[in-house]
Amino acid sequence: MYRNAKNVGYCMIGQGALAQLGDILSPLRVGRKSPAVFFLDHYFIGSPLQLPVETGDLTLHIDTAREPTTQSVDMYAAQVKEFLDGACPCALLAFGGGSTLDTCKCVGNLLTNSGKAEEYQGWELVRHKAPYKIAVPTLAGTGSESSRTGIICNEAKNLKLGMNSDFTMFDQVILDADLTASVPRNQYFYTGIDTYMHCFENISGSYRNAVVDALAEKAMSMCKRIFLSDDMMSDENRERMLIASYLGGMAAGFVGTVHPVSAGLSMVLHMRHGIANCYALIVQEDIYPEEYKDVMAMLSRQNIDLPKGICKNLTEEQYASLYEATIVHEKPLVNRLGPDFKKIFTKESVIERFRRM
């Protein structure tokens, strides 16, 4: 009936805020011999990004060509454990988009909880607090920086599901709009629109409360202002997008029917989350008519082209896998469609939606 909600401990906002990272990290190093572990999107290999890395720290470049998997999280966790040799890091720091941030959060859980990543996919399965974690998003929209889940794909089970726990959350977030200036326009849109997507799914479902509604409505309003403007990547809009993403992550609860369909695309076609959401929504005009109109207007305003025919040449086996990877997400589907969701999202109707993509 009642849930004691947790939020990020500290959040620093403003252009140039990254310069304060050293001051934030220094007290965590005092009196400890253990190193910091930096998780960097592979985009930053060879980049001039100025970070307070010291001798003895570990830097991992995270391959974000595909979304995090249980296997990749297990691999990175093993690397960190081998490097630390039983020590506890003074902090874990993540620089990138949702894939890098989620990897950091999930690896953090495995440093203090035994077993494999797949054992913690679900709700409240993590038992022990992770090391101190700092998020510096360089791409805005997923809300990973402020949400209590780390999303990973379990390819063996055809399942995309997070480690949903208070222990998964970051302890400190730094939102610096200077870091999003070089993001390609299409990627900026597809990632940013994720905030709008999961927020409207939250407030149109049955699992909701007044605080979530308020956060989601504000984040959606900011998204409209950004994506219906003349320049979605102006200095002001990039900062707004970071704040909207942060608020959206705080509002993130149970989504609706967009994210399960999107998860199917990620699992079977290895499609990135943001663009997969767009494809999922354009075949759900009957379920989200007003939101469909809004997103189509945003796509048009920003001249973002969504290629057609992504499912044109799939086999019947692939269509069946898409359905299975969608229908497994019972809680979101119940949230939007009710307990009889399988009577609405039948195998035939779901596959028909994929065919229309």
N, C-alpha and C positions, 0 to 999 in steps of 0.2 A: 504493500500500500504506500509506503513512504521510503524514499531513497535519499541518502545523505550524499549530496553531489560534491565532487572534488573538482577544483580548477587548477590551472597552472599557478605555481607559487609566485613567480615574478615575470613581468613582461616589460621590456624596454622598447620604445617606439620612436622612430625619427631617422631622417636621412643622416648618414654618417655614424649611426649608433654602433656599427661593428667595431669602431675604434675603441669602444669601452669594454670589449670582450676581455682584454688582458686584465683589467681591473676586477672584472667579475670572476675570472678564473683564479687569480692569485690567491685569494683567501682559501680556496679549495685545495691548493697545493701546500699551504703552510703546515708544517709538522708532519707531512706525509712523504714517503719515499716513492709511492706508487705514481705511475705516469698518467697522463691524459690520453684518451683514444679519440682520434678525429676521423669521422666518417664523411668523406667528400664525394659528391657526384663526380663520376669520371670526366665530366665536362671540364673540371678544374685542373686536370692534369696539365702541368706546365703553365698555368695561369698566374697572373701577378697578385692573386688574392693574399692579402697580408693577414696572417694568423699568428697567434702567440704560441707557436709550437716550440717546445724546448727539447734539448738532447734527451733521449730516453723515451720520448712520446712515440706513440704508434699512429701512423696515418694510413687509412684504408681508402682506396678509391673504389667506390661502389658502381658496379656495372648497372646502369639504369636503362639499357636498351630494351629490357623487358621488366615487367613488374616483379617485386620480390616474391620468392618462392620459399616453401619450407626448406628445400635443399640449400638455397643460397644463404638463408639465415643460419642454418646449421653450419655451413662452411665458414661464414664470417665469424660466428661465435667460436668455432674451433680455433681459428687464427688468433683471435683475441685472447682466448684462454691460454694457448701455447705461449704467446708473447708475455702475458702477465705472470705465468708460472705460479699460480696460486694467490697472487696479490689482488687487491681490489683497486680498480682505477680511481683516481681522484675525481674524474669526470669523464663522461662520454659526450662528444660534441658532434652535431650533425649539420652539414651544409648542403642544401639541395632542395629538391621538390619532395613530394610525398613519398616516393620510393626510397630515397635516402633516409628521410626522417623515420619512416616505418621500419626500415632495416635496423637503424640505431635502436629504436624502442624495443624491437623484438629480441635483438642480440642482448640488450641490457637485461631483459627478463631471463635469458638463458644463462647469464653469468651468475645468477643467484638462485636459480631453480634448475634442478637436474632434469635430464631428458632431452627430447627433441622438440623442435618448434611445433610440429603437428599436434603434440600432446596438449598444447595450450591454445589451440584455435577454439574459440568459444567464449563464454561469459564466466568471469570470476574463477578461472582455473589457475591463475598465477597466485602463488602463496607467499612469496617473499619479495620484499622491496628491492628494486633494481638500484644500481649505482646512480649518482647524481647525473642528470642528463640536461644538456643545453641544446636548443634548436635555433638554427639560423636559416630560415627559409629563403631560398634564392628564386623561388617560384611560388606563386600564391594561388590558392583555390581549394586544395584538398582538405584543409583544416587539420592536417596531421599534427601541426605544431601545438594545437590546444585540445585535441581529442584524446579519449582514453582507450583508443584502439590502434593497433598496428596491423594493417591489412597484408596478408600473404596468400599466395596461391599454392594449393596442395594439388600438384598435377596428378599424383597417383589416384587421388579421390575425386578429381574433376571438381574441386571445391575452392572457392575464393572466400576466405573468412578471416577475421582478425583475432588477435589476442586482446580481448576486451576486458580491461582491468584498470583500477585506479593506479596500480603499480606501473602501468605502461606509459603514463603521462610524463611529459617533460616537466622539469622543475624550474627551468628558466627559458624564456623565449626572447630573441632579439629580432625586431622587425625593422629592417633597413631597406627603404625603397631603392637606394642606389644599386642594390644587388640584383634587382629585377630589370634593369635598364636594357640589358643585352639579350633578353629572352626573345626568340623568334615570335612574330605576331600570332601565327596560328596556334603555337603551343601556349602562348600567354592566354589566348581566348579559351582553348579547350580545357586548360587547367583551371582558369578562373571561373568558368561557368559551372564547375563542379559545386562551388559554394551555393549558387542559385538552385542547382538541382537538388542537393540533399536537404536544403532548407525548405523548399516547397513540398518535398515529400514528407518532411517532419510534420509540417503544420496542416497537411491534408489527411493525416492518418488518425488513428484512434488512440495511439500511445503518445500522449502529449501533456504538457503542463504550461502554466502561464509564463514561466521564465524562459523555457525553450521557445515558446511562441514569440516572445518579445525579441530574443536574440536573433531568431531566424528571420523575422519580419524586417528587422533593421539591416541584416546582412543582405537580404533580397533587395531592399530599397537601394542600398549602395551599389549592388551589382547592376541594377537597371540604370542608375546614374552613370556608371562607368561604361557599360556596353551599348548604351544608346547615345553616347556623347560623340563628338567629332573625333576625339583622340583618346582612345581607351588606354594608351600608354603614356600619357602626359605624366609629369612628375607627381601632380596631385592625385591622378587616378591610380598610379601605381601604389602610392601610399594607401589610398582608399581600399585598393584590392587586398593589400596585406591585412588591413584591419577587418574587412569583410570576411576574409578567410578565417581569421582568428575567432571572430564572433560565430561564424558558421561552425567551426570545430567545437566550440563550447556548446552550441545548440545540437550538435550531432547526437541523435538517438537512434530510433528505428526509422529507416527510410521506407520507401514504398515499392512500386513496381518497376521504376526506372533502373535502380541499382541491381536488382537480380538479373534483368535482361542484359545489362551492361557487364555483369560478372560472367555471364555465359560467353559473351564476345571475348572477354579477356582470357578465359580459360581455353576456349577452343580455337580462336583465331589469334590469340596473343596480342590483342588490341589494347592500347593504352587506355587508362580509365576515363580521362576527360572526353576524348573523341568517342569512346564507346557509349558514354552517357548520351551524347547527342544523337547517335544512331538509335539508341534505345527509346528516346523520347519521340522521335519523328514517326514511330509506328504505334504511338500510344495517344494519339489525338483524342480518342474516345474516352480515355481515362483522365487525362490532364488537358482539357481543351484550352483553358486560358493560359496555362503555363507553356503549352505548345506554341501558341501565338506569340507569347513574349520571347521565347528563345528563337523562333524563326525571324522575328523582327531584329533581334540582336545579331544573328548571323548575317542578315542582309545589311544592317547598318555598318558592320565592320568588314564587309566584303569577304567573309569567310566561306569558302566553298567546301561543301560536304559531298565528296564523291559518291556516286551511286553504284550499286551492283556489287557490294562487298560480299554478299552471300550467294551470288548468282551461280557459281559453279560448284557448290558444295554437294557432297554425297548425302544419301539418306542417313548414313551412320553419323555424319557430322551434325546434321540437323537434330538427330536424336540426342547427341551429346550436348548441343546447345540447350535443348529443352531440359535435360537432366541438371545441367549446371545452373539453370535458372530456377527451376521449381524446388530445389533443395533449400532455398532461402525462405523458410516458412514464416519466420517472425515478420520480416518486411512485407511479405505478401498478405499475411493476415492483417497487418497494420493498415493497409490500403483497401483490400478487398473483402476482409472478414474471414471467419473460420471456414467458410465454404469456397475458399479461393480456387481450389482445384476444379470446381464446376465452371468457373469463369476463365481461368488460365488452363484450359485443357491442353493436352499435348498438341492437338491439331491447331488450336488457335494460336499457341505460342510459336509453333513452327511457321505458321502462316505469316506472323509478324516478321520473323527472321527472313523469310523469302522476300518480303517487300523491301528489305534493305538493299 
